[in-house]
Amino acid sequence: MPVSFLSRFVDYNNPASFGSRLRTKRSGPILHLIDASFALRGSCGILDVGGTSSFWNIVPRQMLRDRNVRITLLNIEKSNVEAGATDVFDSVAGDACDLSQYESGSFDLVLSNSVIEHVGMWRSMVAMATEIRRVGKAYYVQTPNFWFPVEPHYIFPLLHWLPMPWRIRIAMSMPLGSWPQAGTVHTAAIAQQAAMLLDCKMLGELFPDAELFRERFFGLSKSLIAVRREPLPSHQAHR
């Protein structure tokens, strides 16, 4: 299957692509978490770790406004919020692995979509997961599944299952996803270490208090999702 075809297959800028349709499907569980917060307090404060406002096109903007949703987009560098959306979005600079600027339980919901695989090796993933669990009353974390046969960042079948020297040679012979063809071993190695995919057992270790879900494609688990719902107040839980 040509790499160019696979790139179009998961193109998130194309609403009709498979990748975009999966993102839209994810809006259901996210809306349930937002609705739960809105039912409790009439609003929902969200920290989107590594997110962009374009991701939230999966939810009608007016629906967010109706639920008094306020979304803080946290990235390495502060980004510009699109005109007309500053009542919903705010952008801050920060480190996904160190959210010490926020107190525990600061956000009704912490969301992270395809980010944890980019923060580095296992210790960094543990730090990010610990911070998400600390600052969020509820959370939703999605990450690609290691055992899905197409690597989603490089858009190349089986690439992530190959030994690193083979991956470097492939990266030096052709462009992969959004990565241009590497000119040196150094740039190829940097590109190939930009994402470290997780499996279900690893995600469960990072988020032991979460319920785990699989996003499937033709019976194969394409992505993994960890969800922790906010506990109901005691007077509601015992009704």
ABEGO torsion letter per residue (X at the ends): XBAAAAAAAABAABAABAAAAAAAAAAAAAAAAAAAAAAAAGBBBBBBBGBBAAAAAABBAAAAAAAGBBBBBBBABBBBBBBGAAAABBBBBBBAABAAABBBGABABBBBBGAAAAAEBAAAAAAAAAAAAAABABBBBBBBBAABABBAAAGBBGAAABBAAAAAAAAAABBBEABBBBABAAAAAAAAAABBBBBAAAAAAABAABBBBBBBBGGBBABBBBBBBBBBBAAAAAX
